Amino acid sequence: MIGCILYGLSTWIFVGLLVSATVSGFLFNAHKSNQTTGMSFGEKFYWEPDERGQRLQKQAQRRICFAMIPFGVAAFIELFGLPLGLLAPETVCPGWVQTPRALRMLN
């Protein structure tokens, strides 16, 4: 049961961080487009982000880095959950948790 819940939490956190990083990326692109209106291609290419642009860029990068932690936890449970006893073949996962592949292969 603990493996199912840990797997479910890590997948939901991973998806949430990826979605928020994508939103930050869209906001950065919108900010850049707003700031570079009327510039030529060369000027847009060498545009240095201002304070807000740098903040949006760092937020997206930080969220993607933090998303690797729950991704690693979920991958670890997928690969080693049964041998380590985190998952058991007779375990019934809650409805809000996708059953790890290690348990699906037993059926």
Backbone torsions as a table, in degrees:
resi	resn	phi	psi	omega
1	MET	NA	-40.2	-179.2
2	ILE	-63.7	-35.7	178.3
3	GLY	-66.1	-39.7	178.6
4	CYS	-64.0	-45.7	-178.5
5	ILE	-67.6	-42.6	178.0
6	LEU	-63.2	-39.8	177.4
7	TYR	-64.4	-45.5	-179.8
8	GLY	-63.6	-45.1	178.5
9	LEU	-62.7	-42.4	-178.3
10	SER	-67.0	-37.5	178.7
11	THR	-69.3	-39.3	179.0
12	TRP	-67.6	-40.1	178.0
13	ILE	-65.5	-41.3	178.5
14	PHE	-59.7	-48.1	-179.7
15	VAL	-64.1	-41.7	179.2
16	GLY	-62.2	-42.2	178.8
17	LEU	-68.1	-37.4	177.5
18	LEU	-66.5	-40.6	178.6
19	VAL	-64.5	-43.5	179.9
20	SER	-67.8	-33.8	175.7
21	ALA	-67.1	-37.9	177.6
22	THR	-65.3	-41.2	177.8
23	VAL	-63.3	-42.1	177.4
24	SER	-62.7	-37.7	177.0
25	GLY	-64.7	-42.1	176.5
26	PHE	-63.8	-41.0	178.4
27	LEU	-64.4	-38.8	177.0
28	PHE	-63.4	-44.8	179.5
29	ASN	-64.0	-37.9	177.1
30	ALA	-66.4	-40.7	178.4
31	HIS	-64.7	-43.2	179.0
32	LYS	-63.6	-42.5	178.8
33	SER	-62.4	-39.3	178.8
34	ASN	-67.4	-39.6	-177.2
35	GLN	-75.7	-27.9	-174.6
36	THR	-102.8	15.7	178.6
37	THR	-62.3	129.4	178.3
38	GLY	87.6	-0.6	178.5
39	MET	-88.9	155.7	174.7
40	SER	-78.0	172.5	-178.4
41	PHE	-60.7	-42.4	-179.3
42	GLY	-63.6	-39.7	178.2
43	GLU	-68.2	-38.6	177.6
44	LYS	-65.6	-36.2	-178.0
45	PHE	-64.9	-37.7	-177.3
46	TYR	-99.2	15.1	179.6
47	TRP	-67.0	127.5	176.5
48	GLU	-92.6	126.9	179.8
49	PRO	-61.7	140.6	175.2
50	ASP	-79.6	-168.6	-175.5
51	GLU	-60.6	-44.3	-179.7
52	ARG	-66.6	-41.0	179.0
53	GLY	-63.4	-41.6	177.7
54	GLN	-64.6	-39.3	179.5
55	ARG	-63.7	-43.5	179.3
56	LEU	-65.4	-38.8	178.4
57	GLN	-64.1	-45.3	-178.9
58	LYS	-67.5	-34.9	177.6
59	GLN	-62.3	-45.4	-179.4
60	ALA	-64.2	-43.9	180.0
61	GLN	-64.7	-41.2	-179.6
62	ARG	-65.0	-41.4	-179.1
63	ARG	-67.5	-37.1	177.5
64	ILE	-66.8	-39.7	177.7
65	CYS	-63.6	-43.7	179.3
66	PHE	-68.8	-25.5	179.1
67	ALA	-69.6	-21.4	179.3
68	MET	-69.8	-24.5	179.4
69	ILE	-67.5	-54.8	177.5
70	PRO	-65.9	-28.8	175.5
71	PHE	-62.9	-43.4	178.1
72	GLY	-64.3	-39.0	178.7
73	VAL	-64.6	-45.1	180.0
74	ALA	-65.4	-41.3	178.6
75	ALA	-65.3	-38.8	178.0
76	PHE	-62.4	-42.5	179.5
77	ILE	-67.6	-39.8	178.0
78	GLU	-59.6	-43.3	-173.2
79	LEU	-85.0	-40.6	-171.2
80	PHE	-120.7	11.1	-176.8
81	GLY	-64.1	-44.6	180.0
82	LEU	-68.9	-49.3	-179.2
83	PRO	-62.4	-30.8	-178.8
84	LEU	-87.8	-6.2	178.2
85	GLY	86.2	8.6	176.3
86	LEU	-71.0	-29.1	179.1
87	LEU	-123.0	146.8	175.4
88	ALA	-126.9	147.4	-177.5
89	PRO	-58.2	-30.7	-178.0
90	GLU	-90.2	2.4	-179.8
91	THR	-68.7	132.0	174.6
92	VAL	-104.6	117.0	-178.7
93	CYS	-77.1	149.3	175.8
94	PRO	-60.6	162.4	-175.8
95	GLY	-65.3	-26.9	-177.2
96	TRP	-85.0	-0.1	-177.3
97	VAL	-113.4	130.5	173.0
98	GLN	-73.1	137.0	-179.6
99	THR	-69.4	128.9	178.8
100	PRO	-59.4	151.7	-177.9
101	ARG	-59.4	-33.2	-179.2
102	ALA	-59.9	-35.2	177.0
103	LEU	-80.8	-34.7	179.9
104	ARG	-64.7	-32.0	-178.5
105	MET	-68.8	-22.7	-178.9
106	LEU	-75.9	-24.2	-177.6
107	ASN	-81.8	NA	NA
